[in-house]
């Protein structure tokens, strides 16, 4: 009875033709071996079944483009599994970079307000938001160290244990080693950025431990050579967590 119920809840399989058209446009996926593509395809089916992909404004997305987006969202979940989809239900897609109003009250009680222009954002208990123009730029230059969708999904994985701190849910022993290695690399990188040294990794990674994890996740998928040269221990953890980079 239980197996029958599980089969009943399985999402419908993706038609082969749109799947093949979609992955041909996503170099990160096209470079995967057949076994990992099969795992990814199952995750994409579940993603499309469970989550809304909502274009904003005049942006329109066809079925193949929706599969592209779902494939990018699920790429970091091939090893972690469908548990990585928990806790949110919507992917918002802006045509281009979008503006977000920010507020902050300082220690003196003064309220500061400003606008940020973003290409992606992940709310801890809300949607993932990305710029379609930047997604397309990542697909056009897949080895440049950037993948906005991977960055935001890394934040979602990070938040699954209730703390956005650069450490996703892991077995206890691995979590301790991960936290130690990532903290050491983050601290060293922050010193390089503070000294205005040129770095192979985007300096934005020095903003916070959670941003370091998300940026390094981008490099794992798009420029693993630069990641390993800069942070060999971090690269090893991410290869274990995500599986081998498509471009390894």
Secondary structure, DSSP 8 states (H G I E B T S, - for coil): -HHHHHHHHS-----HHHHHHHHHT-HHHHTS-HHHHHHHHHHHHHHHHH-EEEE-TT----HHHHHHHHHHHHHTTTTT-GGGGTT--EEEEESS-EEEEEEEE-TTS-EEEEEEEESEEE-TTS-EEEEHHHHHHHHHTTTSS--HHHHHHHHHHHHTTS--SS--S--HHHHHHHHHHHHHHHHHHHHHHHTT---SS-GGGGS-HHHHHHHHHHHHHH-HHHHHHH-HHHHHHHHHHH-S-TT-
